[in-house]
């Protein structure tokens, strides 16, 4: 009886091989799943697969007036930040699904923002539509009445007024390493993937910026 049981049991070395093989399979499966999922469970590889080619095409266009735009080799889903719409309604990047977006953070106390704002307004006037929008978000947390005056004085007529009086959008992007100061601009494609990051102001109505946004829209 004892001998039969010993013969029926698999050799110890075989058992170890089975355990190792199982571990490899489980690890490989986890790696595939991890590769498909991004932060917060987003399907990074699937969602941004086509964005890699777009980033490659846009990289040579980040020159001249938009030379400071950093374009990653492997785009990832943009952080879905939340802010207020013109009537106080909650908005997020998900509300712009299917649109390419230039997301700009500004404040009334930011001198470079004042200089940059007219060019963003002109970019929206020229390129804005069903497939593209400049989303300029004020992060002022005090003296909020000054925001409208700021835009009026800057001659802004085409930008929709977006704001976040809690500045949570700034803090979230800062924790993600996207923001150090103002202004900061993120370029997001129609798939919702971050294609570019700009620290500081730019002439967004320049020929260089128009060429880049035209390519972004055509994706």
Secondary structure by P-SEA (a helix, b strand, c coil): caaaaaaacccaaaaaaaaaaaaaaaaaaaaaaaaacccccccccccaaaaaaaaaaaccccccccccbbbbcccccccbbbbbccccccccccccccbbbbbbbbccccaaaaaaaaaaaaaaaccccccccbbbbbcccccccaaaaaaaaaccccccbbbbccaaaaaaaaaacccccccbbbbbccccccccccccccccccaaaaaaaaaaaac
